[in-house]
């Protein structure tokens, strides 16, 4: 929004719109913070649950998710890449016998979070 648009809105008495528009960065910060907290909470749930090896379908059921790509993109891959979760059959990521388990690093992260 440029200066002339702002002046036009002020002249038209659109102050509510301006307040909302100007408040959005704060809303974005709150959203990002909330997302980080929710993501950490979900990670803790998954890592706790995977102290015994679990199938991806079991983890998805725990989280109440049905869409594989969403689960894989938002939860599974980030935990694997961070080294918090590991595949039980690392050489065959697409194995029908694939399960996921919490790593030592994941257990340490979980322990720190629970302190």
C-alpha contacts under 8 A as a table, 3 or more apart, distances in Angstrom:
res1	aa1	res2	aa2	distance
1	X	5	X	6.26
1	X	6	X	6.98
2	X	5	X	5.48
2	X	6	X	6.46
3	X	6	X	5.09
3	X	7	X	6.21
4	X	7	X	5.06
4	X	8	X	6.12
5	X	8	X	5.08
5	X	9	X	6.20
6	X	9	X	5.16
6	X	10	X	6.15
6	X	18	X	7.90
7	X	10	X	5.13
7	X	11	X	6.10
8	X	11	X	5.09
8	X	12	X	6.20
9	X	12	X	5.05
9	X	13	X	6.23
9	X	14	X	5.12
9	X	15	X	7.31
9	X	18	X	7.63
10	X	13	X	5.09
10	X	14	X	5.72
10	X	15	X	6.27
11	X	14	X	7.64
14	X	17	X	5.46
14	X	18	X	6.46
15	X	18	X	4.96
15	X	19	X	6.09
16	X	19	X	5.12
16	X	20	X	6.25
17	X	20	X	5.18
17	X	21	X	6.02
18	X	21	X	4.94
18	X	22	X	5.91
19	X	22	X	5.20
19	X	23	X	5.98
20	X	23	X	5.12
20	X	24	X	6.42
21	X	24	X	5.61
22	X	25	X	7.08
23	X	26	X	5.67
23	X	27	X	6.55
24	X	27	X	4.89
24	X	28	X	6.11
25	X	28	X	4.95
25	X	29	X	6.32
26	X	29	X	5.06
26	X	30	X	6.27
27	X	30	X	5.10
27	X	31	X	6.07
28	X	31	X	4.97
28	X	32	X	6.11
29	X	32	X	5.10
29	X	33	X	6.14
30	X	33	X	5.09
30	X	34	X	5.98
31	X	34	X	5.03
31	X	35	X	5.94
32	X	35	X	5.01
32	X	36	X	6.17
33	X	36	X	5.13
33	X	37	X	6.27
34	X	37	X	5.08
34	X	38	X	6.07
35	X	38	X	5.10
35	X	39	X	5.91
36	X	39	X	5.05
36	X	40	X	6.08
37	X	40	X	5.13
37	X	41	X	6.13
38	X	41	X	4.96
38	X	42	X	6.13
39	X	42	X	5.08
39	X	43	X	6.05
40	X	43	X	4.97
40	X	44	X	6.11
41	X	44	X	5.09
41	X	45	X	6.27
42	X	45	X	4.99
42	X	46	X	6.18
42	X	63	X	7.73
43	X	46	X	5.15
43	X	47	X	6.02
43	X	75	X	7.43
43	X	79	X	7.41
44	X	47	X	5.16
44	X	48	X	5.98
44	X	110	X	6.20
45	X	48	X	5.25
45	X	49	X	6.09
46	X	49	X	5.08
46	X	50	X	5.96
46	X	59	X	6.77
47	X	50	X	5.09
47	X	51	X	6.44
47	X	84	X	7.57
47	X	85	X	7.14
47	X	101	X	7.62
47	X	102	X	5.47
47	X	106	X	6.63
47	X	107	X	7.30
47	X	110	X	7.18
48	X	51	X	5.68
48	X	102	X	7.68
48	X	110	X	7.60
49	X	52	X	6.97
49	X	54	X	7.86
49	X	59	X	7.70
50	X	53	X	5.43
50	X	54	X	5.78
50	X	100	X	6.55
50	X	101	X	4.83
50	X	102	X	5.42
51	X	101	X	5.84
51	X	102	X	5.29
52	X	101	X	6.13
52	X	102	X	7.69
53	X	88	X	7.41
53	X	99	X	5.57
53	X	100	X	5.19
53	X	101	X	4.55
53	X	102	X	7.76
54	X	58	X	6.22
54	X	59	X	6.80
54	X	99	X	4.95
54	X	100	X	5.28
54	X	101	X	6.59
55	X	58	X	5.25
55	X	59	X	6.59
55	X	98	X	6.50
55	X	99	X	4.45
55	X	100	X	6.32
56	X	59	X	5.10
56	X	60	X	6.11
56	X	98	X	7.98
56	X	99	X	6.61
56	X	100	X	7.15
57	X	60	X	5.03
57	X	61	X	6.13
58	X	61	X	5.11
58	X	62	X	6.29
59	X	62	X	5.04
59	X	63	X	6.42
60	X	63	X	5.16
60	X	64	X	5.96
60	X	65	X	4.98
60	X	66	X	6.63
60	X	71	X	6.97
61	X	64	X	4.86
61	X	65	X	6.06
61	X	66	X	7.53
62	X	65	X	7.79
65	X	68	X	7.87
65	X	71	X	6.92
66	X	71	X	7.97
67	X	70	X	5.57
67	X	71	X	6.38
68	X	71	X	5.14
68	X	72	X	5.97
69	X	72	X	5.01
69	X	73	X	5.89
70	X	73	X	5.24
70	X	74	X	5.75
70	X	75	X	7.79
71	X	74	X	5.49
71	X	75	X	5.39
71	X	76	X	6.22
72	X	75	X	5.75
72	X	76	X	4.72
72	X	77	X	5.64
73	X	76	X	6.54
73	X	77	X	5.82
73	X	78	X	7.34
74	X	77	X	7.03
74	X	78	X	6.81
75	X	78	X	5.73
75	X	79	X	6.33
76	X	79	X	5.38
76	X	80	X	6.21
77	X	80	X	5.02
77	X	81	X	5.93
78	X	81	X	5.08
78	X	82	X	6.01
79	X	82	X	5.16
79	X	83	X	6.32
79	X	84	X	5.34
79	X	85	X	5.43
80	X	83	X	5.17
80	X	84	X	6.06
80	X	85	X	4.89
80	X	86	X	5.82
80	X	87	X	7.95
81	X	84	X	7.70
82	X	85	X	7.66
83	X	86	X	6.80
83	X	103	X	6.96
83	X	105	X	6.73
83	X	106	X	7.02
84	X	102	X	6.06
84	X	103	X	5.41
84	X	104	X	7.52
84	X	105	X	5.58
84	X	106	X	3.87
84	X	107	X	7.58
84	X	109	X	7.79
85	X	100	X	6.51
85	X	101	X	5.60
85	X	102	X	4.59
85	X	103	X	5.36
85	X	106	X	6.36
86	X	90	X	7.65
86	X	100	X	5.52
86	X	101	X	5.39
86	X	102	X	6.30
86	X	103	X	6.14
87	X	90	X	5.13
87	X	93	X	7.28
87	X	98	X	6.67
87	X	99	X	5.87
87	X	100	X	4.68
87	X	101	X	6.49
88	X	98	X	6.11
88	X	99	X	5.38
88	X	100	X	5.82
88	X	101	X	6.88
89	X	92	X	5.66
89	X	93	X	6.66
89	X	95	X	7.26
89	X	97	X	7.64
89	X	98	X	5.72
89	X	99	X	7.28
90	X	93	X	5.92
92	X	95	X	5.32
92	X	98	X	7.80
93	X	98	X	6.90
94	X	98	X	6.92
95	X	98	X	5.09
102	X	105	X	7.95
102	X	106	X	5.52
102	X	107	X	6.41
103	X	106	X	4.88
103	X	107	X	6.19
104	X	107	X	5.04
104	X	108	X	6.15
105	X	108	X	5.00
105	X	109	X	6.13
106	X	109	X	5.03
106	X	110	X	6.04
107	X	110	X	4.98
107	X	111	X	6.05
108	X	111	X	5.02
108	X	112	X	6.22
109	X	112	X	5.20
109	X	113	X	6.19
110	X	113	X	5.08
110	X	114	X	6.27
111	X	114	X	5.20
111	X	115	X	6.38
112	X	115	X	5.33
